[in-house]
Structure formats: C-alpha cells, structure tokens
Amino acid sequence: MMNALITKAELARLIPHPRSREAERAQDLFLAALRARDALIATGLPHAFAWVAARLGTWLRRQRVIAELESLSDRDLADIGLTRSDIARLAAEEAEPAPQPAARPTRRPVAATA
C-alpha cells in the first residue's frame, strides 16, 4: 500500500516560488541568448561551413607539402636549399593563401567642359 502523504521537498517542487527581479532578469538574458544563437545558426550556418571547409583545405594542403618534402632525401633537400628543419615553416607558408592585392580605386573619366 502506498503512503499518500507528500513530503516537504515534494511540496516545495510543486508550489512555485516567488522570483526575484535578478532571477527574472537572468532568465530573460538566457532566453535572449538562446534566440540570438538560433538566429545565428539560421543565418550564419552556410558561412560556418565555408569557414570549416577553408580551414580543412588549408590543413590538407599543408599536409601534402609536408609529405612531399619529407619524402625527399637529405641530399635532394640540400640541392633545393632546404634542411629538414625548414619543412614545417615552408609548409605553413605554402598552405596559407596568398594575400590578395588591395583593389585599386578606379578613376572616373573627367567630363569635358564645353
């Protein structure tokens, strides 16, 4: 047979407690953060995938350069002016995309005055 009595702890969970202004503000901030996160995911997810893909491509290029240079003998590396300690630095330089030159402002043609 079950006991129909309710404990104080169970009663405390059933009766809502009055909330302070700080607790309400914290709850509002939490909900606003969730809404902002959802909006970012909805609008920024393609950009996030593009960023991850770009970083993955950079890593793959770096690994390919390292593998190619490490497959060379010490004599072959010396012939091209490198040492084994140069491989990591060179791979990092090669994997990074080349900086794009700054766009030059276009000049507008001067209108001829009559």
C-alpha positions, 0 to 999 in steps of 0.5 A: 500500500502506498503512503499518500502523504507528500513530503516537504521537498515534494511540496516545495517542487510543486508550489512555485516560488516567488522570483526575484527581479535578478532571477527574472532578469537572468532568465530573460538574458538566457532566453535572449541568448538562446534566440540570438544563437538560433538566429545565428545558426539560421543565418550564419550556418552556410558561412560556418561551413565555408569557414570549416571547409577553408580551414580543412583545405588549408590543413590538407594542403599543408599536409601534402607539402609536408609529405612531399618534402619529407619524402625527399632525401637529405641530399635532394633537400640540400640541392633545393636549399632546404634542411629538414628543419625548414619543412614545417615553416615552408609548409605553413607558408605554402598552405596559407593563401596568398594575400590578395592585392588591395583593389585599386580605386578606379578613376572616373573619366573627367567630363569635358567642359564645353 
